């Protein structure tokens, strides 16, 4: 069965993007959130998060 990337419904903080990426790669979502916060500190992370929130579909 192939894996698909979704935004999570349960355990989400903002839009569920980091939780979905963590579930897809079998990584703790907290690590993804910390990495994304560091990326957001440079300025490009906020835009990337918004794009991901719009592009990645919600979990069925």
C-alpha positions in Angstrom: 0.0 0.0 0.0 1.4 3.4 -1.0 1.7 6.2 1.6 0.0 9.5 1.0 0.8 12.8 2.6 -2.2 14.4 4.4 -2.7 17.1 7.0 -3.8 15.4 10.2 -7.1 16.1 12.0 -6.1 14.9 15.5 -3.1 16.2 17.3 -2.7 19.3 15.1 -1.5 22.6 16.3 -2.2 25.0 13.5 -3.2 23.4 10.2 -1.9 19.9 10.8 0.9 20.2 8.3 3.8 19.2 10.7 1.8 16.3 12.1 1.1 15.0 8.6 4.7 15.3 7.6 5.7 13.5 10.8 3.3 10.7 10.2 4.4 10.3 6.6 8.1 10.0 7.5 7.4 8.2 10.9 9.1 11.0 12.8 7.9 12.8 16.0 5.9 15.9 14.8 7.6 17.9 17.5 10.9 17.6 15.7 9.2 18.7 12.5 7.7 21.7 14.3 11.1 22.7 15.8 12.7 22.5 12.4 9.9 24.5 10.8 10.2 27.2 13.6 13.9 27.5 12.8 13.1 27.8 9.1 10.4 30.4 9.9 13.0 32.5 11.7 14.7 33.0 8.4 11.5 34.3 6.9 10.8 31.7 4.2 9.3 29.1 6.6 6.0 31.1 7.1 5.4 31.2 3.3 6.3 27.5 2.9 3.9 26.6 5.7 1.0 28.5 4.2 1.6 26.9 0.8 1.7 23.5 2.4 -1.5 24.2 4.3 -3.2 25.0 1.0 -1.7 22.2 -1.1 -1.7 19.2 1.2 -5.2 17.7 1.5 -6.8 17.0 4.8 -6.9 13.5 6.1 -10.0 11.6 5.1 
